[in-house]
Amino acid sequence: MTSTQKRIRNGLLEAVEEKKWEIKYELRIDIQDVDVINAIIWKNLKNLSANDVLEYRRDYLGKED
């Protein structure tokens, strides 16, 4: 398996950390932040559209394309 570093915004990282602790408490097993991030990507990537990306850039980053 290949390992690649990507950046994630601090606010999103905090949300991932909170979700990780909720899941750890529910399952009573050790999971990592990367498990949560990969599960999010795995579950939602197929539904992501170009408009979703533009909306994120506009609403969260304040960029107008």
C-alpha positions in Angstrom: 0.0 0.0 0.0 1.2 3.5 -0.9 1.4 6.2 1.8 0.9 9.8 0.7 0.6 12.9 2.8 -2.2 15.3 2.1 -3.2 18.4 4.1 -6.6 18.7 5.8 -8.0 22.0 7.2 -7.7 22.3 11.0 -11.5 22.6 11.5 -12.1 19.5 9.6 -9.3 17.7 11.4 -10.9 18.6 14.7 -14.2 17.2 13.5 -12.5 14.0 12.4 -10.9 13.7 15.8 -14.3 14.1 17.6 -15.9 11.5 15.3 -13.0 9.1 16.0 -13.6 9.3 19.7 -17.3 8.7 19.3 -16.7 5.7 17.2 -14.0 4.3 19.5 -16.4 4.7 22.5 -19.2 2.9 20.5 -17.1 0.1 19.2 -14.6 -0.3 22.1 -11.7 -0.8 19.6 -8.7 1.3 18.7 -9.1 3.2 15.5 -7.0 6.0 14.1 -7.9 9.4 12.5 -6.9 7.9 9.1 -9.5 5.1 9.5 -12.2 7.8 9.8 -10.8 9.8 6.9 -10.5 6.8 4.6 -14.0 5.6 5.6 -15.4 9.1 4.7 -13.7 9.0 1.3 -14.6 5.4 0.6 -18.3 6.0 1.4 -18.7 9.4 -0.3 -16.3 9.8 -3.1 -18.5 8.1 -5.7 -21.2 10.8 -5.1 -18.9 13.8 -5.2 -19.6 16.1 -8.1 -17.8 19.1 -9.6 -20.5 21.3 -8.2 -19.8 20.0 -4.7 -16.2 21.0 -5.1 -17.1 24.5 -6.4 -19.6 24.9 -3.5 -16.9 23.9 -0.9 -14.4 26.3 -2.5 -17.0 29.2 -2.5 -18.6 28.6 0.9 -15.6 27.4 3.0 -12.6 28.9 1.2 -14.3 32.1 0.0 -13.1 31.5 -3.6 -15.1 32.5 -6.6 -14.3 30.5 -9.7 
